[in-house]
Amino acid sequence: MGIERLFFPRPTERYVSVERVPVEATCPACGGSNVARYPVANHIGPRMVTKCQDCFEALAVDRPAPEDNWPPFRPAALDWPASRAG
């Protein structure tokens, strides 16, 4: 993990958005091929979703890998094992 993961500057853009990366897949619900993978803030924590962009069917919801760089403000001790002290 690089130092850029510990310090996240305030956004300068008026609107903040994430890049939706196209994925080679077919939606099982509508049969569309407009599928993308992108980060979301979920009630169970940060996740990477793969969703159809036509009908918004969720094809996959995964925990982010370090190379996903999500969330950008990830704490340094996130992956450390918990101690008995709490």
PDB file of N, CA, C and O in Angstrom:
ATOM      1  N   MET A   1       0.842  -1.167   0.000  1.00  0.00           N
ATOM      2  CA  MET A   1       0.000   0.000   0.000  1.00  0.00           C
ATOM      3  C   MET A   1       0.890   1.234   0.000  1.00  0.00           C
ATOM      4  O   MET A   1       1.811   1.343   0.809  1.00  0.00           O
ATOM      5  N   GLY A   2       0.618   2.147  -0.893  1.00  0.00           N
ATOM      6  CA  GLY A   2       1.406   3.367  -0.986  1.00  0.00           C
ATOM      7  C   GLY A   2       0.876   4.462  -0.086  1.00  0.00           C
ATOM      8  O   GLY A   2      -0.240   4.381   0.428  1.00  0.00           O
ATOM      9  N   ILE A   3       1.682   5.476   0.093  1.00  0.00           N
ATOM     10  CA  ILE A   3       1.323   6.603   0.953  1.00  0.00           C
ATOM     11  C   ILE A   3       0.115   7.352   0.407  1.00  0.00           C
ATOM     12  O   ILE A   3      -0.606   7.995   1.170  1.00  0.00           O
ATOM     13  N   GLU A   4      -0.118   7.281  -0.913  1.00  0.00           N
ATOM     14  CA  GLU A   4      -1.262   7.975  -1.499  1.00  0.00           C
ATOM     15  C   GLU A   4      -2.593   7.411  -0.986  1.00  0.00           C
ATOM     16  O   GLU A   4      -3.627   8.066  -1.118  1.00  0.00           O
ATOM     17  N   ARG A   5      -2.580   6.214  -0.406  1.00  0.00           N
ATOM     18  CA  ARG A   5      -3.795   5.633   0.152  1.00  0.00           C
ATOM     19  C   ARG A   5      -4.110   6.211   1.526  1.00  0.00           C
ATOM     20  O   ARG A   5      -5.240   6.094   2.001  1.00  0.00           O
ATOM     21  N   LEU A   6      -3.124   6.834   2.170  1.00  0.00           N
ATOM     22  CA  LEU A   6      -3.326   7.373   3.506  1.00  0.00           C
ATOM     23  C   LEU A   6      -3.761   8.833   3.476  1.00  0.00           C
ATOM     24  O   LEU A   6      -4.464   9.290   4.377  1.00  0.00           O
ATOM     25  N   PHE A   7      -3.354   9.557   2.462  1.00  0.00           N
ATOM     26  CA  PHE A   7      -3.688  10.967   2.341  1.00  0.00           C
ATOM     27  C   PHE A   7      -4.538  11.164   1.102  1.00  0.00           C
ATOM     28  O   PHE A   7      -4.100  10.876  -0.011  1.00  0.00           O
ATOM     29  N   PHE A   8      -5.745  11.652   1.291  1.00  0.00           N
ATOM     30  CA  PHE A   8      -6.664  11.855   0.177  1.00  0.00           C
ATOM     31  C   PHE A   8      -7.089  13.313   0.174  1.00  0.00           C
ATOM     32  O   PHE A   8      -7.822  13.735   1.068  1.00  0.00           O
ATOM     33  N   PRO A   9      -6.647  14.102  -0.813  1.00  0.00           N
ATOM     34  CA  PRO A   9      -6.965  15.531  -0.817  1.00  0.00           C
ATOM     35  C   PRO A   9      -8.445  15.793  -1.089  1.00  0.00           C
ATOM     36  O   PRO A   9      -9.150  14.957  -1.653  1.00  0.00           O
ATOM     37  N   ARG A  10      -8.887  16.957  -0.680  1.00  0.00           N
ATOM     38  CA  ARG A  10     -10.268  17.374  -0.930  1.00  0.00           C
ATOM     39  C   ARG A  10     -10.490  17.500  -2.437  1.00  0.00           C
ATOM     40  O   ARG A  10      -9.644  18.065  -3.130  1.00  0.00           O
ATOM     41  N   PRO A  11     -11.615  16.983  -2.968  1.00  0.00           N
ATOM     42  CA  PRO A  11     -11.871  17.085  -4.408  1.00  0.00           C
ATOM     43  C   PRO A  11     -11.981  18.543  -4.855  1.00  0.00           C
ATOM     44  O   PRO A  11     -12.497  19.392  -4.128  1.00  0.00           O
ATOM     45  N   THR A  12     -11.493  18.810  -6.049  1.00  0.00           N
ATOM     46  CA  THR A  12     -11.591  20.159  -6.609  1.00  0.00           C
ATOM     47  C   THR A  12     -12.710  20.255  -7.645  1.00  0.00           C
ATOM     48  O   THR A  12     -13.113  21.354  -8.025  1.00  0.00           O
ATOM     49  N   GLU A  13     -13.217  19.095  -8.104  1.00  0.00           N
ATOM     50  CA  GLU A  13     -14.297  19.098  -9.090  1.00  0.00           C
ATOM     51  C   GLU A  13     -15.625  19.455  -8.410  1.00  0.00           C
ATOM     52  O   GLU A  13     -15.808  19.203  -7.219  1.00  0.00           O
ATOM     53  N   ARG A  14     -16.530  20.031  -9.165  1.00  0.00           N
ATOM     54  CA  ARG A  14     -17.843  20.352  -8.616  1.00  0.00           C
ATOM     55  C   ARG A  14     -18.652  19.082  -8.344  1.00  0.00           C
ATOM     56  O   ARG A  14     -19.337  18.988  -7.326  1.00  0.00           O
ATOM     57  N   TYR A  15     -18.573  18.102  -9.258  1.00  0.00           N
ATOM     58  CA  TYR A  15     -19.272  16.832  -9.100  1.00  0.00           C
ATOM     59  C   TYR A  15     -18.252  15.703  -9.078  1.00  0.00           C
ATOM     60  O   TYR A  15     -17.370  15.639  -9.934  1.00  0.00           O
ATOM     61  N   VAL A  16     -18.373  14.823  -8.111  1.00  0.00           N
ATOM     62  CA  VAL A  16     -17.467  13.697  -7.967  1.00  0.00           C
ATOM     63  C   VAL A  16     -18.152  12.461  -8.556  1.00  0.00           C
ATOM     64  O   VAL A  16     -19.321  12.196  -8.274  1.00  0.00           O
ATOM     65  N   SER A  17     -17.415  11.710  -9.373  1.00  0.00           N
ATOM     66  CA  SER A  17     -17.975  10.496  -9.975  1.00  0.00           C
ATOM     67  C   SER A  17     -16.880   9.433 -10.039  1.00  0.00           C
ATOM     68  O   SER A  17     -15.699   9.727  -9.849  1.00  0.00           O
ATOM     69  N   VAL A  18     -17.288   8.206 -10.307  1.00  0.00           N
ATOM     70  CA  VAL A  18     -16.340   7.109 -10.439  1.00  0.00           C
ATOM     71  C   VAL A  18     -16.372   6.594 -11.873  1.00  0.00           C
ATOM     72  O   VAL A  18     -17.369   6.739 -12.581  1.00  0.00           O
ATOM     73  N   GLU A  19     -15.263   5.989 -12.283  1.00  0.00           N
ATOM     74  CA  GLU A  19     -15.182   5.422 -13.621  1.00  0.00           C
ATOM     75  C   GLU A  19     -15.848   4.053 -13.619  1.00  0.00           C
ATOM     76  O   GLU A  19     -15.543   3.211 -12.775  1.00  0.00           O
ATOM     77  N   ARG A  20     -16.748   3.834 -14.552  1.00  0.00           N
ATOM     78  CA  ARG A  20     -17.399   2.537 -14.720  1.00  0.00           C
ATOM     79  C   ARG A  20     -16.665   1.793 -15.823  1.00  0.00           C
ATOM     80  O   ARG A  20     -16.731   2.170 -16.993  1.00  0.00           O
ATOM     81  N   VAL A  21     -15.966   0.731 -15.438  1.00  0.00           N
ATOM     82  CA  VAL A  21     -15.135  -0.023 -16.373  1.00  0.00           C
ATOM     83  C   VAL A  21     -15.992  -1.067 -17.084  1.00  0.00           C
ATOM     84  O   VAL A  21     -16.580  -1.925 -16.425  1.00  0.00           O
ATOM     85  N   PRO A  22     -16.077  -1.012 -18.417  1.00  0.00           N
ATOM     86  CA  PRO A  22     -16.868  -2.006 -19.159  1.00  0.00           C
ATOM     87  C   PRO A  22     -16.312  -3.414 -18.966  1.00  0.00           C
ATOM     88  O   PRO A  22     -15.100  -3.622 -18.907  1.00  0.00           O
ATOM     89  N   VAL A  23     -17.236  -4.381 -18.870  1.00  0.00           N
ATOM     90  CA  VAL A  23     -16.888  -5.779 -18.652  1.00  0.00           C
ATOM     91  C   VAL A  23     -17.528  -6.605 -19.765  1.00  0.00           C
ATOM     92  O   VAL A  23     -18.662  -6.342 -20.166  1.00  0.00           O
ATOM     93  N   GLU A  24     -16.799  -7.601 -20.260  1.00  0.00           N
ATOM     94  CA  GLU A  24     -17.345  -8.509 -21.276  1.00  0.00           C
ATOM     95  C   GLU A  24     -18.254  -9.510 -20.578  1.00  0.00           C
ATOM     96  O   GLU A  24     -17.786 -10.523 -20.059  1.00  0.00           O
ATOM     97  N   ALA A  25     -19.555  -9.228 -20.566  1.00  0.00           N
ATOM     98  CA  ALA A  25     -20.519 -10.125 -19.934  1.00  0.00           C
ATOM     99  C   ALA A  25     -21.898  -9.853 -20.528  1.00  0.00           C
ATOM    100  O   ALA A  25     -22.127  -8.823 -21.162  1.00  0.00           O
ATOM    101  N   THR A  26     -22.803 -10.791 -20.311  1.00  0.00           N
ATOM    102  CA  THR A  26     -24.179 -10.647 -20.748  1.00  0.00           C
ATOM    103  C   THR A  26     -25.077 -10.681 -19.517  1.00  0.00           C
ATOM    104  O   THR A  26     -24.921 -11.547 -18.656  1.00  0.00           O
ATOM    105  N   CYS A  27     -25.998  -9.760 -19.434  1.00  0.00           N
ATOM    106  CA  CYS A  27     -26.905  -9.684 -18.301  1.00  0.00           C
ATOM    107  C   CYS A  27     -27.893 -10.854 -18.348  1.00  0.00           C
ATOM    108  O   CYS A  27     -28.539 -11.066 -19.375  1.00  0.00           O
ATOM    109  N   PRO A  28     -28.023 -11.617 -17.257  1.00  0.00           N
ATOM    110  CA  PRO A  28     -28.972 -12.726 -17.250  1.00  0.00           C
ATOM    111  C   PRO A  28     -30.434 -12.267 -17.198  1.00  0.00           C
ATOM    112  O   PRO A  28     -31.332 -13.024 -17.565  1.00  0.00           O
ATOM    113  N   ALA A  29     -30.675 -11.034 -16.745  1.00  0.00           N
ATOM    114  CA  ALA A  29     -32.048 -10.542 -16.613  1.00  0.00           C
ATOM    115  C   ALA A  29     -32.616 -10.005 -17.928  1.00  0.00           C
ATOM    116  O   ALA A  29     -33.729 -10.354 -18.322  1.00  0.00           O
ATOM    117  N   CYS A  30     -31.831  -9.144 -18.609  1.00  0.00           N
ATOM    118  CA  CYS A  30     -32.359  -8.513 -19.822  1.00  0.00           C
ATOM    119  C   CYS A  30     -31.631  -8.938 -21.096  1.00  0.00           C
ATOM    120  O   CYS A  30     -32.080  -8.622 -22.198  1.00  0.00           O
ATOM    121  N   GLY A  31     -30.511  -9.652 -20.957  1.00  0.00           N
ATOM    122  CA  GLY A  31     -29.759 -10.096 -22.132  1.00  0.00           C
ATOM    123  C   GLY A  31     -28.865  -9.020 -22.721  1.00  0.00           C
ATOM    124  O   GLY A  31     -28.259  -9.231 -23.772  1.00  0.00           O
ATOM    125  N   GLY A  32     -28.772  -7.877 -22.068  1.00  0.00           N
ATOM    126  CA  GLY A  32     -27.943  -6.777 -22.562  1.00  0.00           C
ATOM    127  C   GLY A  32     -26.454  -7.032 -22.356  1.00  0.00           C
ATOM    128  O   GLY A  32     -26.058  -7.834 -21.510  1.00  0.00           O
ATOM    129  N   SER A  33     -25.645  -6.344 -23.134  1.00  0.00           N
ATOM    130  CA  SER A  33     -24.187  -6.495 -23.029  1.00  0.00           C
ATOM    131  C   SER A  33     -23.520  -5.249 -22.469  1.00  0.00           C
ATOM    132  O   SER A  33     -22.292  -5.165 -22.447  1.00  0.00           O
ATOM    133  N   ASN A  34     -24.305  -4.283 -22.017  1.00  0.00           N
ATOM    134  CA  ASN A  34     -23.776  -3.050 -21.438  1.00  0.00           C
ATOM    135  C   ASN A  34     -23.556  -3.283 -19.934  1.00  0.00           C
ATOM    136  O   ASN A  34     -24.358  -2.844 -19.110  1.00  0.00           O
ATOM    137  N   VAL A  35     -22.459  -3.977 -19.585  1.00  0.00           N
ATOM    138  CA  VAL A  35     -22.150  -4.348 -18.204  1.00  0.00           C
ATOM    139  C   VAL A  35     -20.875  -3.625 -17.780  1.00  0.00           C
ATOM    140  O   VAL A  35     -19.919  -3.535 -18.550  1.00  0.00           O
ATOM    141  N   ALA A  36     -20.867  -3.107 -16.544  1.00  0.00           N
ATOM    142  CA  ALA A  36     -19.704  -2.371 -16.048  1.00  0.00           C
ATOM    143  C   ALA A  36     -19.414  -2.761 -14.600  1.00  0.00           C
ATOM    144  O   ALA A  36     -20.295  -3.209 -13.866  1.00  0.00           O
ATOM    145  N   ARG A  37     -18.151  -2.577 -14.212  1.00  0.00           N
ATOM    146  CA  ARG A  37     -17.703  -2.831 -12.836  1.00  0.00           C
ATOM    147  C   ARG A  37     -17.224  -1.508 -12.249  1.00  0.00           C
ATOM    148  O   ARG A  37     -16.465  -0.776 -12.884  1.00  0.00           O
ATOM    149  N   TYR A  38     -17.675  -1.208 -11.024  1.00  0.00           N
ATOM    150  CA  TYR A  38     -17.305   0.057 -10.401  1.00  0.00           C
ATOM    151  C   TYR A  38     -17.481  -0.024  -8.890  1.00  0.00           C
ATOM    152  O   TYR A  38     -18.189  -0.901  -8.397  1.00  0.00           O
ATOM    153  N   PRO A  39     -16.836   0.894  -8.141  1.00  0.00           N
ATOM    154  CA  PRO A  39     -16.928   0.876  -6.680  1.00  0.00           C
ATOM    155  C   PRO A  39     -18.207   1.538  -6.179  1.00  0.00           C
ATOM    156  O   PRO A  39     -18.723   2.476  -6.786  1.00  0.00           O
ATOM    157  N   VAL A  40     -18.704   1.022  -5.053  1.00  0.00           N
ATOM    158  CA  VAL A  40     -19.861   1.614  -4.390  1.00  0.00           C
ATOM    159  C   VAL A  40     -19.617   1.641  -2.884  1.00  0.00           C
ATOM    160  O   VAL A  40     -18.823   0.862  -2.356  1.00  0.00           O
ATOM    161  N   ALA A  41     -20.307   2.544  -2.207  1.00  0.00           N
ATOM    162  CA  ALA A  41     -20.320   2.565  -0.748  1.00  0.00           C
ATOM    163  C   ALA A  41     -21.598   1.859  -0.334  1.00  0.00           C
ATOM    164  O   ALA A  41     -22.695   2.352  -0.595  1.00  0.00           O
ATOM    165  N   ASN A  42     -21.464   0.714   0.306  1.00  0.00           N
ATOM    166  CA  ASN A  42     -22.591  -0.139   0.638  1.00  0.00           C
ATOM    167  C   ASN A  42     -22.819  -0.128   2.148  1.00  0.00           C
ATOM    168  O   ASN A  42     -21.921   0.248   2.901  1.00  0.00           O
ATOM    169  N   HIS A  43     -23.998  -0.531   2.600  1.00  0.00           N
ATOM    170  CA  HIS A  43     -24.282  -0.588   4.038  1.00  0.00           C
ATOM    171  C   HIS A  43     -23.431  -1.640   4.744  1.00  0.00           C
ATOM    172  O   HIS A  43     -23.310  -1.607   5.968  1.00  0.00           O
ATOM    173  N   ILE A  44     -22.838  -2.573   3.996  1.00  0.00           N
ATOM    174  CA  ILE A  44     -21.956  -3.580   4.588  1.00  0.00           C
ATOM    175  C   ILE A  44     -20.482  -3.241   4.358  1.00  0.00           C
ATOM    176  O   ILE A  44     -19.603  -4.064   4.616  1.00  0.00           O
ATOM    177  N   GLY A  45     -20.221  -2.042   3.880  1.00  0.00           N
ATOM    178  CA  GLY A  45     -18.845  -1.602   3.664  1.00  0.00           C
ATOM    179  C   GLY A  45     -18.557  -1.358   2.199  1.00  0.00           C
ATOM    180  O   GLY A  45     -19.439  -1.541   1.360  1.00  0.00           O
ATOM    181  N   PRO A  46     -17.340  -0.947   1.871  1.00  0.00           N
ATOM    182  CA  PRO A  46     -16.986  -0.679   0.476  1.00  0.00           C
ATOM    183  C   PRO A  46     -17.023  -1.966  -0.345  1.00  0.00           C
ATOM    184  O   PRO A  46     -16.540  -3.005   0.103  1.00  0.00           O
ATOM    185  N   ARG A  47     -17.585  -1.897  -1.524  1.00  0.00           N
ATOM    186  CA  ARG A  47     -17.701  -3.060  -2.400  1.00  0.00           C
ATOM    187  C   ARG A  47     -17.464  -2.652  -3.851  1.00  0.00           C
ATOM    188  O   ARG A  47     -17.606  -1.485  -4.217  1.00  0.00           O
ATOM    189  N   MET A  48     -17.101  -3.635  -4.664  1.00  0.00           N
ATOM    190  CA  MET A  48     -17.000  -3.481  -6.110  1.00  0.00           C
ATOM    191  C   MET A  48     -18.190  -4.238  -6.705  1.00  0.00           C
ATOM    192  O   MET A  48     -18.383  -5.417  -6.408  1.00  0.00           O
ATOM    193  N   VAL A  49     -18.981  -3.574  -7.536  1.00  0.00           N
ATOM    194  CA  VAL A  49     -20.137  -4.226  -8.139  1.00  0.00           C
ATOM    195  C   VAL A  49     -19.949  -4.367  -9.635  1.00  0.00           C
ATOM    196  O   VAL A  49     -19.306  -3.538 -10.279  1.00  0.00           O
ATOM    197  N   THR A  50     -20.515  -5.418 -10.170  1.00  0.00           N
ATOM    198  CA  THR A  50     -20.612  -5.613 -11.618  1.00  0.00           C
ATOM    199  C   THR A  50     -22.094  -5.594 -11.927  1.00  0.00           C
ATOM    200  O   THR A  50     -22.836  -6.479 -11.503  1.00  0.00           O
ATOM    201  N   LYS A  51     -22.532  -4.563 -12.680  1.00  0.00           N
ATOM    202  CA  LYS A  51     -23.956  -4.363 -12.915  1.00  0.00           C
ATOM    203  C   LYS A  51     -24.250  -4.098 -14.383  1.00  0.00           C
ATOM    204  O   LYS A  51     -23.437  -3.535 -15.115  1.00  0.00           O
ATOM    205  N   CYS A  52     -25.440  -4.524 -14.786  1.00  0.00           N
ATOM    206  CA  CYS A  52     -25.950  -4.183 -16.116  1.00  0.00           C
ATOM    207  C   CYS A  52     -26.335  -2.708 -16.082  1.00  0.00           C
ATOM    208  O   CYS A  52     -27.035  -2.272 -15.168  1.00  0.00           O
ATOM    209  N   GLN A  53     -25.893  -1.949 -17.054  1.00  0.00           N
ATOM    210  CA  GLN A  53     -26.181  -0.524 -17.086  1.00  0.00           C
ATOM    211  C   GLN A  53     -27.515  -0.221 -17.751  1.00  0.00           C
ATOM    212  O   GLN A  53     -27.954   0.930 -17.765  1.00  0.00           O
ATOM    213  N   ASP A  54     -28.167  -1.244 -18.305  1.00  0.00           N
ATOM    214  CA  ASP A  54     -29.485  -1.055 -18.919  1.00  0.00           C
ATOM    215  C   ASP A  54     -30.603  -1.281 -17.907  1.00  0.00           C
ATOM    216  O   ASP A  54     -31.531  -0.477 -17.822  1.00  0.00           O
ATOM    217  N   CYS A  55     -30.522  -2.375 -17.133  1.00  0.00           N
ATOM    218  CA  CYS A  55     -31.594  -2.691 -16.175  1.00  0.00           C
ATOM    219  C   CYS A  55     -31.117  -2.662 -14.723  1.00  0.00           C
ATOM    220  O   CYS A  55     -31.922  -2.858 -13.812  1.00  0.00           O
ATOM    221  N   PHE A  56     -29.822  -2.420 -14.489  1.00  0.00           N
ATOM    222  CA  PHE A  56     -29.198  -2.335 -13.165  1.00  0.00           C
ATOM    223  C   PHE A  56     -29.262  -3.638 -12.363  1.00  0.00           C
ATOM    224  O   PHE A  56     -29.253  -3.610 -11.132  1.00  0.00           O
ATOM    225  N   GLU A  57     -29.326  -4.763 -13.049  1.00  0.00           N
ATOM    226  CA  GLU A  57     -29.227  -6.069 -12.408  1.00  0.00           C
ATOM    227  C   GLU A  57     -27.794  -6.241 -11.900  1.00  0.00           C
ATOM    228  O   GLU A  57     -26.842  -6.007 -12.644  1.00  0.00           O
ATOM    229  N   ALA A  58     -27.639  -6.646 -10.644  1.00  0.00           N
ATOM    230  CA  ALA A  58     -26.307  -6.873 -10.072  1.00  0.00           C
ATOM    231  C   ALA A  58     -25.838  -8.273 -10.443  1.00  0.00           C
ATOM    232  O   ALA A  58     -26.470  -9.259 -10.063  1.00  0.00           O
ATOM    233  N   LEU A  59     -24.735  -8.367 -11.182  1.00  0.00           N
ATOM    234  CA  LEU A  59     -24.164  -9.657 -11.553  1.00  0.00           C
ATOM    235  C   LEU A  59     -23.204 -10.153 -10.493  1.00  0.00           C
ATOM    236  O   LEU A  59     -23.074 -11.361 -10.296  1.00  0.00           O
ATOM    237  N   ALA A  60     -22.518  -9.230  -9.793  1.00  0.00           N
ATOM    238  CA  ALA A  60     -21.574  -9.609  -8.742  1.00  0.00           C
ATOM    239  C   ALA A  60     -21.365  -8.434  -7.798  1.00  0.00           C
ATOM    240  O   ALA A  60     -21.383  -7.274  -8.209  1.00  0.00           O
ATOM    241  N   VAL A  61     -21.167  -8.760  -6.518  1.00  0.00           N
ATOM    242  CA  VAL A  61     -20.809  -7.778  -5.488  1.00  0.00           C
ATOM    243  C   VAL A  61     -19.637  -8.384  -4.726  1.00  0.00           C
ATOM    244  O   VAL A  61     -19.798  -9.390  -4.034  1.00  0.00           O
ATOM    245  N   ASP A  62     -18.454  -7.773  -4.849  1.00  0.00           N
ATOM    246  CA  ASP A  62     -17.229  -8.325  -4.279  1.00  0.00           C
ATOM    247  C   ASP A  62     -16.578  -7.345  -3.318  1.00  0.00           C
ATOM    248  O   ASP A  62     -16.793  -6.135  -3.391  1.00  0.00           O
ATOM    249  N   ARG A  63     -15.766  -7.904  -2.402  1.00  0.00           N
ATOM    250  CA  ARG A  63     -14.902  -7.055  -1.574  1.00  0.00           C
ATOM    251  C   ARG A  63     -13.803  -6.505  -2.468  1.00  0.00           C
ATOM    252  O   ARG A  63     -13.289  -7.236  -3.315  1.00  0.00           O
ATOM    253  N   PRO A  64     -13.423  -5.236  -2.309  1.00  0.00           N
ATOM    254  CA  PRO A  64     -12.380  -4.665  -3.161  1.00  0.00           C
ATOM    255  C   PRO A  64     -11.007  -5.251  -2.867  1.00  0.00           C
ATOM    256  O   PRO A  64     -10.645  -5.474  -1.712  1.00  0.00           O
ATOM    257  N   ALA A  65     -10.258  -5.493  -3.920  1.00  0.00           N
ATOM    258  CA  ALA A  65      -8.870  -5.933  -3.803  1.00  0.00           C
ATOM    259  C   ALA A  65      -7.989  -4.687  -3.670  1.00  0.00           C
ATOM    260  O   ALA A  65      -8.424  -3.592  -4.026  1.00  0.00           O
ATOM    261  N   PRO A  66      -6.757  -4.832  -3.163  1.00  0.00           N
ATOM    262  CA  PRO A  66      -5.878  -3.657  -3.042  1.00  0.00           C
ATOM    263  C   PRO A  66      -5.674  -2.914  -4.367  1.00  0.00           C
ATOM    264  O   PRO A  66      -5.553  -1.689  -4.367  1.00  0.00           O
ATOM    265  N   GLU A  67      -5.635  -3.629  -5.491  1.00  0.00           N
ATOM    266  CA  GLU A  67      -5.438  -2.957  -6.780  1.00  0.00           C
ATOM    267  C   GLU A  67      -6.670  -2.171  -7.236  1.00  0.00           C
ATOM    268  O   GLU A  67      -6.572  -1.363  -8.159  1.00  0.00           O
ATOM    269  N   ASP A  68      -7.825  -2.392  -6.605  1.00  0.00           N
ATOM    270  CA  ASP A  68      -9.021  -1.607  -6.934  1.00  0.00           C
ATOM    271  C   ASP A  68      -8.938  -0.191  -6.379  1.00  0.00           C
ATOM    272  O   ASP A  68      -9.650   0.700  -6.842  1.00  0.00           O
ATOM    273  N   ASN A  69      -8.065   0.023  -5.381  1.00  0.00           N
ATOM    274  CA  ASN A  69      -7.890   1.339  -4.766  1.00  0.00           C
ATOM    275  C   ASN A  69      -9.223   1.908  -4.271  1.00  0.00           C
ATOM    276  O   ASN A  69      -9.521   3.086  -4.464  1.00  0.00           O
ATOM    277  N   TRP A  70     -10.008   1.054  -3.637  1.00  0.00           N
ATOM    278  CA  TRP A  70     -11.295   1.488  -3.109  1.00  0.00           C
ATOM    279  C   TRP A  70     -11.470   0.975  -1.696  1.00  0.00           C
ATOM    280  O   TRP A  70     -11.291  -0.224  -1.486  1.00  0.00           O
ATOM    281  N   PRO A  71     -11.796   1.767  -0.741  1.00  0.00           N
ATOM    282  CA  PRO A  71     -11.966   3.204  -0.843  1.00  0.00           C
ATOM    283  C   PRO A  71     -10.615   3.910  -0.891  1.00  0.00           C
ATOM    284  O   PRO A  71      -9.622   3.373  -0.400  1.00  0.00           O
ATOM    285  N   PRO A  72     -10.565   5.093  -1.469  1.00  0.00           N
ATOM    286  CA  PRO A  72      -9.286   5.802  -1.582  1.00  0.00           C
ATOM    287  C   PRO A  72      -8.747   6.245  -0.233  1.00  0.00           C
ATOM    288  O   PRO A  72      -7.553   6.519  -0.110  1.00  0.00           O
ATOM    289  N   PHE A  73      -9.596   6.320   0.775  1.00  0.00           N
ATOM    290  CA  PHE A  73      -9.183   6.747   2.108  1.00  0.00           C
ATOM    291  C   PHE A  73      -8.990   5.553   3.028  1.00  0.00           C
ATOM    292  O   PHE A  73      -9.114   5.686   4.246  1.00  0.00           O
ATOM    293  N   ARG A  74      -8.695   4.418   2.481  1.00  0.00           N
ATOM    294  CA  ARG A  74      -8.546   3.163   3.225  1.00  0.00           C
ATOM    295  C   ARG A  74      -7.547   3.321   4.378  1.00  0.00           C
ATOM    296  O   ARG A  74      -6.427   3.779   4.154  1.00  0.00           O
ATOM    297  N   PRO A  75      -7.929   2.950   5.605  1.00  0.00           N
ATOM    298  CA  PRO A  75      -7.004   3.075   6.731  1.00  0.00           C
ATOM    299  C   PRO A  75      -5.825   2.113   6.621  1.00  0.00           C
ATOM    300  O   PRO A  75      -5.951   1.031   6.048  1.00  0.00           O
ATOM    301  N   ALA A  76      -4.698   2.504   7.162  1.00  0.00           N
ATOM    302  CA  ALA A  76      -3.484   1.693   7.062  1.00  0.00           C
ATOM    303  C   ALA A  76      -3.649   0.336   7.736  1.00  0.00           C
ATOM    304  O   ALA A  76      -3.050  -0.643   7.290  1.00  0.00           O
ATOM    305  N   ALA A  77      -4.440   0.254   8.793  1.00  0.00           N
ATOM    306  CA  ALA A  77      -4.573  -0.982   9.565  1.00  0.00           C
ATOM    307  C   ALA A  77      -5.809  -1.804   9.184  1.00  0.00           C
ATOM    308  O   ALA A  77      -6.200  -2.691   9.943  1.00  0.00           O
ATOM    309  N   LEU A  78      -6.426  -1.541   8.044  1.00  0.00           N
ATOM    310  CA  LEU A  78      -7.663  -2.225   7.662  1.00  0.00           C
ATOM    311  C   LEU A  78      -7.511  -3.741   7.615  1.00  0.00           C
ATOM    312  O   LEU A  78      -8.381  -4.453   8.118  1.00  0.00           O
ATOM    313  N   ASP A  79      -6.443  -4.250   7.033  1.00  0.00           N
ATOM    314  CA  ASP A  79      -6.263  -5.685   6.862  1.00  0.00           C
ATOM    315  C   ASP A  79      -5.490  -6.350   8.007  1.00  0.00           C
ATOM    316  O   ASP A  79      -5.195  -7.543   7.933  1.00  0.00           O
ATOM    317  N   TRP A  80      -5.163  -5.609   9.049  1.00  0.00           N
ATOM    318  CA  TRP A  80      -4.432  -6.176  10.168  1.00  0.00           C
ATOM    319  C   TRP A  80      -5.346  -7.101  10.963  1.00  0.00           C
ATOM    320  O   TRP A  80      -6.535  -6.814  11.100  1.00  0.00           O
ATOM    321  N   PRO A  81      -4.823  -8.194  11.484  1.00  0.00           N
ATOM    322  CA  PRO A  81      -5.671  -9.066  12.308  1.00  0.00           C
ATOM    323  C   PRO A  81      -6.020  -8.372  13.631  1.00  0.00           C
ATOM    324  O   PRO A  81      -5.223  -7.604  14.170  1.00  0.00           O
ATOM    325  N   ALA A  82      -7.204  -8.651  14.138  1.00  0.00           N
ATOM    326  CA  ALA A  82      -7.643  -8.043  15.404  1.00  0.00           C
ATOM    327  C   ALA A  82      -6.876  -8.661  16.564  1.00  0.00           C
ATOM    328  O   ALA A  82      -6.535  -9.843  16.537  1.00  0.00           O
ATOM    329  N   SER A  83      -6.610  -7.854  17.574  1.00  0.00           N
ATOM    330  CA  SER A  83      -5.911  -8.368  18.765  1.00  0.00           C
ATOM    331  C   SER A  83      -6.948  -8.645  19.854  1.00  0.00           C
ATOM    332  O   SER A  83      -8.104  -8.235  19.752  1.00  0.00           O
ATOM    333  N   ARG A  84      -6.512  -9.339  20.881  1.00  0.00           N
ATOM    334  CA  ARG A  84      -7.402  -9.634  22.007  1.00  0.00           C
ATOM    335  C   ARG A  84      -7.748  -8.358  22.773  1.00  0.00           C
ATOM    336  O   ARG A  84      -8.749  -8.311  23.488  1.00  0.00           O
ATOM    337  N   ALA A  85      -6.924  -7.331  22.625  1.00  0.00           N
ATOM    338  CA  ALA A  85      -7.166  -6.075  23.334  1.00  0.00           C
ATOM    339  C   ALA A  85      -8.325  -5.291  22.691  1.00  0.00           C
ATOM    340  O   ALA A  85      -8.868  -4.363  23.290  1.00  0.00           O
ATOM    341  N   GLY A  86      -8.688  -5.681  21.470  1.00  0.00           N
ATOM    342  CA  GLY A  86      -9.815  -5.029  20.824  1.00  0.00           C
ATOM    343  C   GLY A  86      -9.356  -4.065  19.822  1.00  0.00           C
ATOM    344  O   GLY A  86     -10.173  -3.415  19.171  1.00  0.00           O
TER     345      GLY A  86
END
